[in-house]
Amino acid sequence: MDPHLPFLKAIAANPADDLPRLVYADFLEETGEQAHVARAHFIRIQIAQEFLPVDSRDRAQAAESALALLWQHLGSWSGVLAQAVGANMDQVWWRRGFPSELSIDAVDLVRHGRAIFEQFPIERLRLEQDSGGGTSFQDIDYLTRVTRLRVGLHFAHLHDTLPEDDPWFFAQVMRPGLLPSLLALDLSGNLISDRWLVRFVSTLPNASFAATLEELDLSNCHTLTDAGANTLATTRSANRLKVLRLAGIPLSAAAVVMLARRFGERLII
């Protein structure tokens, strides 16, 4: 059995806890192997970095040191992630010594996701989907700890030039049980129609994240109009939102006033 795997599983199962990470760092250092000692140093630097003031010189120096170590050892530290994303390791974001955010195609997520989430404390996901939309999340049960999801739509699916009953997003991403911990959903920059948005807010109460979603980002969805703004301003599904981002959408002054009355300081436009 791989002696590293129990440590990695413990870290992945407790992503908010630094203690399993530091225990693993101690284990790595005790091996005496140069690459493992470097990994231990990287973990400790990134954890320490979290407690330094954002704009401080010490934090900037820590980030620089960590980055140098990461690029020197990236291949040996990435494991199954390298199989999933290939040469696109710049689509993996590291925090507190481990990958915490990942951009991945839906097909690769289905193929490699279980191994990835078993070994790495991924909490943020940027999901890419081919225009065919045939990927099924039917057997996925490992995304329960994802708190932030960016759906990067090559998805013409969200535009009403395609049939409105297109099932992919609603049957897969909003499938019951899939994302029960989701706090933020980012759909920014996509071709979302007013009619699609009506379907989204009407379906939201049945989504697995209906009780947890706090932030919705529709910034730069240029195909939305005042009708979409009216949908957001009048739906009860948006009551829980603490942040609604609508920057870059060409809305009328009247629509902005209507939204501001509904959301107040929660609206970012």
C-alpha positions as CSV (number, residue, x, y, z in Angstrom):
1,M,0.0,0.0,0.0
2,D,1.2,3.5,-0.8
3,P,2.3,5.0,2.6
4,H,1.2,8.4,1.4
5,L,-2.3,7.5,0.7
6,P,-3.7,7.4,4.2
7,F,-2.4,10.9,4.8
8,L,-3.8,12.2,1.5
9,K,-7.2,10.7,2.2
10,A,-7.3,12.3,5.7
11,I,-6.5,15.7,4.2
12,A,-9.1,15.3,1.4
13,A,-11.7,14.3,3.9
14,N,-11.0,17.3,6.2
15,P,-10.3,20.2,3.8
16,A,-10.8,22.9,6.4
17,D,-8.3,21.4,8.9
18,D,-4.6,22.3,8.7
19,L,-3.6,19.6,11.2
20,P,-3.7,16.6,8.8
21,R,-1.6,18.7,6.3
22,L,1.0,19.5,9.0
23,V,1.1,15.9,10.1
24,Y,1.8,14.9,6.5
25,A,4.5,17.5,6.3
26,D,6.2,16.0,9.3
27,F,6.0,12.5,7.8
28,L,7.5,13.8,4.5
29,E,10.4,15.5,6.3
30,E,11.1,12.4,8.4
31,T,11.7,10.4,5.2
32,G,14.8,12.5,4.6
33,E,14.3,12.4,0.8
34,Q,15.1,15.7,-0.8
35,A,11.8,15.9,-2.8
36,H,9.8,15.0,0.2
37,V,11.5,17.6,2.4
38,A,10.8,20.2,-0.3
39,R,7.1,19.2,-0.3
40,A,7.0,19.5,3.5
41,H,8.5,23.0,3.2
42,F,6.0,23.9,0.6
43,I,3.0,22.8,2.7
44,R,4.2,24.8,5.7
45,I,5.0,27.9,3.7
46,Q,1.5,28.0,2.1
47,I,-0.2,27.4,5.4
48,A,1.8,30.2,7.1
49,Q,1.1,32.4,4.2
50,E,-2.6,32.3,5.0
51,F,-2.0,34.0,8.3
52,L,0.0,36.9,6.9
53,P,-1.5,40.3,6.0
54,V,-2.7,40.3,2.4
55,D,-0.6,43.2,1.2
56,S,2.5,42.5,3.3
57,R,6.0,41.9,2.0
58,D,6.2,38.7,4.0
59,R,3.2,37.2,2.3
60,A,4.5,38.2,-1.1
61,Q,7.9,36.6,-0.3
62,A,6.2,33.4,1.0
63,A,4.1,33.2,-2.2
64,E,7.2,33.6,-4.3
65,S,9.1,30.9,-2.5
66,A,6.1,28.5,-2.6
67,L,5.7,29.1,-6.3
68,A,9.3,28.4,-7.0
69,L,9.1,25.1,-5.2
70,L,5.8,24.2,-6.9
71,W,7.1,24.6,-10.4
72,Q,10.3,22.7,-9.5
73,H,8.3,19.7,-8.3
74,L,4.9,20.0,-9.9
75,G,5.1,16.7,-11.9
76,S,5.9,14.6,-8.9
77,W,3.3,16.3,-6.6
78,S,0.4,16.2,-9.0
79,G,-0.3,12.5,-9.1
80,V,-3.7,11.6,-10.7
81,L,-4.3,15.3,-11.5
82,A,-1.6,15.1,-14.2
83,Q,-3.6,12.3,-15.8
84,A,-6.8,14.2,-15.7
85,V,-5.7,17.6,-17.0
86,G,-2.6,16.6,-19.0
87,A,-0.3,19.5,-19.7
88,N,-2.9,22.0,-18.4
89,M,-1.5,22.1,-14.9
90,D,-1.9,25.9,-14.9
91,Q,-5.6,25.0,-14.5
92,V,-5.0,23.7,-11.0
93,W,-4.8,26.3,-8.1
94,W,-2.9,25.3,-4.9
95,R,-3.7,26.6,-1.4
96,R,-2.4,25.5,2.0
97,G,0.0,23.0,0.3
98,F,-2.5,21.2,-1.9
99,P,-4.7,21.7,-5.0
100,S,-7.9,23.4,-3.8
101,E,-9.4,24.6,-7.2
102,L,-9.5,22.7,-10.5
103,S,-10.6,23.5,-14.0
104,I,-11.6,20.3,-15.8
105,D,-13.8,19.1,-18.6
106,A,-16.9,17.3,-17.6
107,V,-15.8,14.1,-19.4
108,D,-12.5,14.1,-17.5
109,L,-14.3,14.8,-14.2
110,V,-16.4,11.7,-14.7
111,R,-13.3,9.6,-15.7
112,H,-10.9,10.8,-13.0
113,G,-13.0,12.6,-10.4
114,R,-13.3,9.9,-7.8
115,A,-9.5,9.5,-7.6
116,I,-8.9,13.2,-7.6
117,F,-11.4,14.0,-4.8
118,E,-10.1,11.0,-2.8
119,Q,-6.5,12.3,-2.7
120,F,-6.9,16.1,-2.9
121,P,-9.0,18.6,-0.9
122,I,-10.7,20.2,-4.0
123,E,-13.4,22.6,-2.9
124,R,-13.7,24.8,-5.9
125,L,-14.4,23.5,-9.4
126,R,-14.4,25.2,-12.8
127,L,-16.4,22.8,-15.0
128,E,-16.0,22.8,-18.8
129,Q,-18.4,21.0,-21.0
130,D,-18.3,20.1,-24.7
131,S,-21.2,21.3,-26.8
132,G,-22.6,17.8,-27.1
133,G,-23.7,17.9,-23.5
134,G,-23.9,14.2,-23.3
135,T,-21.8,13.8,-20.1
136,S,-23.7,12.1,-17.3
137,F,-23.2,12.7,-13.6
138,Q,-25.5,9.8,-12.7
139,D,-23.0,7.9,-10.6
140,I,-21.0,10.9,-9.2
141,D,-21.2,11.1,-5.4
142,Y,-17.9,12.8,-4.6
143,L,-18.8,16.5,-5.2
144,T,-20.5,16.9,-1.9
145,R,-17.8,19.2,-0.5
146,V,-17.6,21.5,-3.5
147,T,-18.5,25.0,-2.3
148,R,-17.9,27.1,-5.4
149,L,-18.7,26.1,-9.0
150,R,-17.9,27.9,-12.1
151,V,-19.7,26.5,-15.1
152,G,-17.6,27.5,-18.1
153,L,-20.0,27.2,-20.9
154,H,-18.8,26.4,-24.3
155,F,-22.3,25.7,-23.5
156,A,-24.4,27.1,-26.1
157,H,-26.9,25.0,-24.2
158,L,-27.9,28.0,-22.1
159,H,-29.0,30.1,-25.1
160,D,-32.5,29.8,-26.5
161,T,-31.2,29.2,-30.0
162,L,-31.3,25.6,-28.8
163,P,-34.4,23.8,-27.5
164,E,-35.3,25.1,-24.0
165,D,-35.9,21.6,-22.8
166,D,-32.2,20.7,-23.4
167,P,-31.6,18.5,-20.3
168,W,-27.9,18.8,-19.6
169,F,-27.5,21.6,-17.1
170,F,-30.8,21.0,-15.3
171,A,-30.6,17.2,-15.2
172,Q,-26.8,17.1,-14.4
173,V,-25.5,20.2,-12.6
174,M,-28.8,20.7,-10.7
175,R,-29.3,17.1,-10.0
176,P,-30.6,16.4,-6.5
177,G,-27.8,15.3,-4.2
178,L,-24.9,16.4,-6.4
179,L,-23.8,19.7,-4.8
180,P,-25.4,20.0,-1.3
181,S,-22.6,22.3,0.0
182,L,-22.5,24.7,-2.9
183,L,-22.3,28.4,-1.7
184,A,-21.4,30.1,-5.0
185,L,-22.5,29.5,-8.6
186,D,-20.6,31.4,-11.3
187,L,-22.3,31.5,-14.7
188,S,-20.6,34.7,-15.8
189,G,-19.9,35.3,-19.5
190,N,-22.3,32.8,-20.9
191,L,-25.0,33.0,-23.4
192,I,-27.9,32.9,-21.0
193,S,-31.3,33.9,-22.3
194,D,-34.2,35.5,-20.3
195,R,-36.2,32.4,-21.0
196,W,-33.5,30.1,-19.7
197,L,-33.2,32.2,-16.5
198,V,-36.9,31.8,-15.9
199,R,-36.4,28.0,-16.0
200,F,-33.3,28.3,-13.7
201,V,-35.1,30.2,-10.9
202,S,-38.2,28.0,-11.2
203,T,-36.0,24.8,-10.9
204,L,-33.7,26.2,-8.2
205,P,-36.0,25.3,-5.2
206,N,-35.5,21.6,-6.2
207,A,-31.8,21.7,-6.7
208,S,-29.4,20.1,-4.2
209,F,-28.0,23.5,-3.4
210,A,-31.3,25.4,-2.9
211,A,-30.7,25.7,0.9
212,T,-27.0,26.7,0.7
213,L,-26.5,28.9,-2.4
214,E,-25.4,32.4,-1.2
215,E,-23.8,33.9,-4.3
216,L,-24.9,33.9,-8.0
217,D,-22.7,35.5,-10.6
218,L,-24.3,36.4,-14.0
219,S,-21.8,39.1,-14.9
220,N,-21.2,39.7,-18.6
221,C,-24.1,37.5,-19.7
222,H,-24.8,40.0,-22.4
223,T,-27.9,38.2,-23.8
224,L,-29.9,38.9,-20.6
225,T,-32.3,41.9,-20.8
226,D,-34.6,43.8,-18.6
227,A,-37.0,40.8,-18.7
228,G,-34.3,38.7,-17.0
229,A,-33.8,41.4,-14.4
230,N,-37.5,41.4,-13.7
231,T,-37.3,37.6,-13.2
232,L,-34.6,38.0,-10.6
233,A,-36.3,40.9,-8.9
234,T,-39.6,39.0,-8.4
235,T,-38.6,35.4,-7.8
236,R,-38.6,34.0,-4.3
237,S,-35.8,31.6,-5.2
238,A,-33.4,34.5,-4.8
239,N,-34.3,35.2,-1.2
240,R,-31.3,33.4,0.3
241,L,-28.7,35.2,-1.9
242,K,-26.2,37.3,-0.1
243,V,-24.5,38.4,-3.4
244,L,-26.0,38.8,-6.9
245,R,-23.4,39.9,-9.5
246,L,-24.8,41.4,-12.7
247,A,-21.9,43.5,-13.9
248,G,-21.6,44.1,-17.6
249,I,-25.2,43.5,-18.5
250,P,-26.9,46.2,-20.6
251,L,-29.9,46.9,-18.3
252,S,-32.0,50.0,-18.3
253,A,-31.9,52.5,-15.5
254,A,-35.4,51.4,-14.4
255,A,-34.3,47.7,-14.3
256,V,-31.3,48.7,-12.1
257,V,-33.5,50.6,-9.7
258,M,-35.9,47.6,-9.5
259,L,-33.1,45.3,-8.7
260,A,-31.5,47.7,-6.2
261,R,-34.9,47.9,-4.3
262,R,-35.0,44.1,-4.1
263,F,-31.4,43.3,-3.3
264,G,-30.0,46.5,-1.8
265,E,-26.3,46.1,-0.9
266,R,-26.4,42.4,-2.0
267,L,-26.5,43.6,-5.6
268,I,-23.1,44.1,-7.4
269,I,-23.7,45.7,-10.8
